[in-house]
């Protein structure tokens, strides 16, 4: 998606320890900073009647996937030497996967293998120094790399002809071997995923005069070569823009790609797509569209990955109140938590949020879940609640009254502890009870504009209130 050119050359991540209930607020000059969190505020007016009764049922047999990936990081981003390393911040909120896209140089094929006329078998044809530094930061922090083979917003350069394409394919295998099998004094990282290119339906990444069939051919040849060299590697793409399901031309592009892959019997372990939206229902619509297209062509076993996703502010002023609410506030946190729940409902197995870090303190409306100085936005606080819910991977049935505005997801861990994630993306507060759970030991965590920290709330009765544009995590002891 759109990347402001001002923010090129982002070189990675932020130094801050982020605890689930004690995340430090941004400095007072940071937009979206709010009052210090109350240590244990009590949920209001628990004698009021409940608007919603939530019933948690038994284990469904489904698994809650740890959709806890991000793009970029953890090394400091941007050009300001004061920008933070995000290793401890990522660890603190539960990040487990880092997609290697939009470092604006490192881990781009245009940088690693810059001259596509040179022999791909010769190590002198490569410049892996900056890429190795980024890779080392990722694996050193305990994160799994999600390797995007392609280029960043500023570097996109598809192969120019058949010879360049053949060399690019061979170079892709060499790069994977460098990071997976230690070739050329490389790494032995047991990463699972390789995504071939990024948004080839976007002219920024696949510019004219290059055509869609050229990408289809590149995908097929690269996927075959990678699976032959690394049979256990999971290979996919293409990382479609939202137009892939929203517009007739985008839908045609998607169908033509899948038909080409099918005709050529190429591997497609996963199909990846992107979505920037302020409506959680669009994640449902997109997933159903892509699943339908995959299944119609016999790709029932192909997983779906959402490798970029966030709110959308393109039609808004960058520093408008609405943009800041969507990118730094409780509104964005609630919408994106509802989207996270929607992805769980629709069987998404991997997601990488776009993105972890902002490049500068004067770009707080950028895509990052952390400010450039390492302080968390409310979306990062919500991310921490997602991670806590994902630690209860046995999915439980959960139901409420039809028409409720609340988005719900419940899980259980091996010890029998239950967790209920609730998102209210509307502006209206709601009161709810959880049937049959009032006598159990319960804890309640909350993310909202009421505090720049995760709040731990006391509960004085069975009825709980959730404010508008708020996220809560209710944990219930066995």
N, C-alpha and C positions, 0 to 999 in steps of 0.2 A: 504494500500500500504506500501512500504518500509519505515520503521522508524529506523533511526540510533540508536542503543542501547545506544550510548553516551548521547542521549537526553531523556532518561527515567525520570520518576518522575516529569514531568512537572506539576506544581501546580497552574498556572493560570496567569494573565493579566497585563495591562500596564496603568500608570497614565499620561495622556496627553490630552489636549483639542484640538480637531481636527476640525477646521473650514473649510468650503468648499473652500474658496478662499484664506485662510491665514494659511495653514498648515506649521508648522515650518520644515525646512530642517533638515536632520540628521546631527550629528556633522561631522566635517571635516575628522575625521579618519574613518568614515563609508563608505564602498564601495557603489557606486552609488550616493553619494551626488554630487550635481551639483551646478551651479551658482545660486545665489539668483534670485527669480522670478522678472521680470519686473512688475511694478504696473499695467500698462495698455498698453502693447505693441500693436501696430497696425498690423492687418493682412496684409501681404506684397502684394504689387503690385496689388491693387484691380482693376486696369484698364485692366489687362490681361483677355483674353477670358476664359470662364468657360469650364472645361473638362466635367463636369457632371451637369445636371439640375435635381434637386430633387423636386418632387411634393408631397405636403402633401394634402391628401384628407380628406374625412369625417370620422365620427365615425364608426367603423366597428362592434360594439357590443361586441367585445372581451375586456378582462380586462388584463392590464399589472400587472403581479403578483409581489409582493414585494419579489423577490428572494434575500434576504439580510441576510441569515444565515451564521454562521461560526462554525467550530469545535473549542472547547477549549476556555477557558477564562471565565470571564475577570480577574480572580485573577492572580498574577504573575506566569510566567512559569519558569521552570528550577530551578537550585539550587543556582544561584547567588542572594544574598540578594538585589543587586542593580537593578535587573530586575523589570520592571514597572508593575503596575496595569493598566489594559486597560479599565476600566469602562468608563471613560470620552472619551477615544479615540474611543471606540465602539459607544458610543452615538453620537459622533461628525460626524461619517461617515454614520450613519443610520442602524447599525446592529440591527436586531429585534429578532433573534432566535439563540440559542446556542445549538449545538448537544453535548451531554455529552460523547464524545468518545476521547480516548487517553489522559486522565488525568494521565494515568499510575498508577492507584491505586484507587483514589476516583471515585465513581460512576461505578466501575467495580463490577460485581456480584461476582467475585473471592475474592473481599475484603469485600463487604457488607455481603455476606453469604458464608463465607470461608469453613465451614465444612458441606458438603452436606449430611452427615449422621444425622445431628441434626434436631430436630423438627422445621419445618418452621413456626409453630404457636407460637413458644416461642420467645419473643423479645431478650432473652439472646443468641440466635443463630446468632445474627447479630452484626456487627460493622459498625455503620453508622456515626461515628464522622467526619472523613475526608470528606465523601461524603456530609454530611449536610453543612459543611463549604463551599464547592464548590457550592452547590445548593443555599445557602444563598447569595453568591456573584453574582450568575446569576440573581436571582429574585430581589435582592436588587438594581441592576443596571437597572431594568425595562425590562429585556430581558426574552423571553419565552424559557423555556427549551424544547429541543427535546430529549426525553429520549431514549438512546440506551441501551437496556437490553443485556448485553454481557460483553466482556472484551477488554482491551487495547492490544496493540502490545506485551507488555511484560508479560501479565497476562493470556492469553487465555487458558482456561481450560474447555472444554466441559464436560457435565455430563458423568460419567464413565460407568453407567449401568442404568437399568430401574428404580431402586429405587432412584438413584441420580437425574435422569431426572424428576421423579414425584415430588421430593422435590424441585428441581430448579423451576419447573412450579409454585408450591405453593408459593415459596419465591418471584418469580417475581410479583405475585399478591400482596403480602405483601409489597414489596418495592413501588409499584405504590400507594398502599393505604397510605403508610407513607408520600409520597410526594404530594399526591392529596387530601387526606381526613384527614390528621392530625394524623394518627395512630401512637402510641408510641411517643407522643409529637413531631409530625412531622410538615408538612407543608400543606397548603390548596391551592396549586398552580393550577390554572385551565389550565394546559398544555394539548395540544390536541393530541400529537403524541407519539407513542411507536414503536420503530424499534427493531425487534427481531434479535439480533446478528449483527455481522459485518464481511463481506467478508468470509462467510463459504466455498466459493470455493477457498480460499487461505489457504495453509497448515500452515501458521503462526497462523491463527485464528481457524482452524479446523484441527489439526494435525492428522497424522496416529497414531493409527489404526482406528480412527473414520472415518465413511463413510458418503457420501452425504445423503443416506436415513435416517441416524441417525439425521442429521440436519432437514430433512423434517419433521420427527416425532416430534422433539422438537418444530419446528415452529407451527405445527398444534395444538399440545396440549396447548402451551402457548397462541396462538392467541385465541383459544376457551375460555380458562380460563379468559383471560383479558376481552374479550367482554361480557362474562357472568357477571363478577363483575362490569364492567364499560361500559355499552352499548353505551355511547356517545364517548368513546375513539376511536381514529383512530389508527388502528394496521396494521403493515406491515413489510416488509423486502424484500430481505435479505441483501441489500447493496453489490451487486455483484462487483467484480473486472472488469476492462475493458475487460478481457478475455471473459466475459459473452456474448459479441457480436462480439469480434474480432476473436475468434478461434473456430474451430469445437467442441473441447471438452467443451469449455465454453458455447457454444450455446446449446449443449446437456444437460449440467448441468441446465441451465435456463429452458429448456423445461421440463425436468424431474421434477423440483421443481414445476412449474406451474401445470403440470398434477397431481402431488400428492395432491396439495392444492385443485384442482378442484375435484378430486375423493373423497376426504374426506370432501368436502363442508366446508372448513375452511375460516374464514374471511381473506380478503386481501384488505384492504382499500386503501393501496398504495404499489407500487412496487418500491424499491430503488436500485440505481446503482451508480457506481463510474466511473470517467474518468479523466485520466492524459494524456494530449496531447498538442501538439503545433500547431494543425490544427483545427480551429473552425468548419470545416465541419464534423469532427468526432462526435461532439455533435449532429448534425443533423442525421448522420448515426445511432448512438447508439439509439437515441430516436425513430427513425422510426422502427428499428429492434425490440426494446422492445414493442413498441405500437402494432406492428403487431403480436407478439407472444401473448400478453395479449388478444387482440381482437379475435384472432383465437380460444381461449379457453373460450370465453364468459366473459372475464374480462373487458368489455368496460367501466364500471364505476370505475375501479381501477385507481387512480391517479398515476403519476410518480414523484418520488422525486430523486434528484441527491444529495446524502448526503456526497460525497467527490468529489472535482474537483480542478484541478490546472494544471499548465504547467508540462512538463516532462523533467527531467534532468538526469535520471538514466544512460543514455548512455554517458553522458558528465562528464568531470572533475568537481568536486564540486566547485572549485574556478575559473573555466574557464570563459572567458569573455562572452561566450554564456550562461552559467548557470546564471551568474549574470544579464545579460540582461533579461532572462526569469523570474527570481524570484524577481528582484529588480527594473528593468528598464521599460522604455516605451514600449519595445517589449512585455514583459509579460502583461502589462496593456492593450495593444491594442488587443492581442490575446484573453485574458480572457473577455474583453468587447464584442468582437465578439461572444465568446461562450455564454455569458449572453444573448445576443440578440437571438442567435440560440435557447436557451432554452425557451425563450418567444415564438418564432415562433413555437416550437414543443409542446407547451402546458404543460411544466413542471410547477407544482404548488408550489413546495418547493425546495429550494437548500440550502446546508450548505457548504460553501467553506472550503477546508482544507489548511490552518487553520488560526487562528487569530494571534498567537504569535510565535516568535522564542524563543528557550530556552537559547541562549547565543549570545553575540556579535561576537564571532568568528564563528558563524554558519549562516551568512547572506544569504546563498543560501538555507536555510531550507524553509519550506513550508509557513511560516508566512507572513501575509500582513503588519505586524509591526515588526520592529527590537526589540530585547530584551529590549532595553532602552526606548521603547515606541514611537520612531519616526516612521512615516509612510513610507512604501515603495510606489512606484508609483501605485502599484495595490490597495493599500488602498485609494489613491487619486481618482483613477477611480471608486472604490466602492462608494465613496461619490457622484459621478455623477450618478451612477446607482440609488442611493436612491432619488436623485432629479428628475430623470426621472420617478421613480415609484410613486412619488407624483402627477403624471399626469396619472391616471390609465385608463382613457378612451382611448383605443387604436385607433389610426388614421391610415388610409391607407397611405402608403408612397411608392413612386416608383422613379426609376431613370433609366438611360440607361442600357440595358442588358450588362452583362460582367463587370460592375464596380467592383472594389476591395473594395469598401466601404460597411460596414455593417450598416444598418439603422433601427431605431426604433423610432416611434413618438407616443406621447400621449397628452392628454388634461385634465385639471382639471375642477372642477365645475364652476370656474370663466371664463372659455374659454381660459385660457393661454395655449399655446402649447409648447411642448418641443421635441427636436429632438436630439437623441443620435447617434453619428457617430463614428465608429471605423475604422481605417485604419491599418490593421495588416501587410501590405506590407512595403517595404523600399521606395516606390515611393510616392512623394507628389502628391496631387490632388487639383484641384480648382473646386469649385462648387457654384452654385446659388440655392436658394430656391425660386421656382416660386411664384410670387405674394406676397412676404413677405417683399420686400426691403423697403417699406414705413412704416412698423410697427416698434415699439420700440423693439429692440432685445438686448440680452446679450449673450456673448460667453465665455464659460469656456473651458480650455484645460489642458490635462495631457500629458506630453511628456518628453523626455530626455533634453529638453531645460531648464527645471526648476525642482527643487525639491519641488515646491509648485504647487497647482492648479493656473493656470494663468487666469486672467480676461482680455480678448482681446478687444480692440476697433475695430470697423468695419467702414471703410471709404467709403464703396461702396457695391454693391450687391454681388460681387464675394469674396468668402472666400477661403483661402488656408488651407488645412490640411496636415501637414507633414507626412512622413512615420512613422509608429509605434507610432501613436498618437491617442488620444481620445478627442473628443469635445462634448460639450452639448450646443446647441443653444436653447434659450428660446425666445418665440415670444409673445408679449403682445396681448390681445384680440383686 
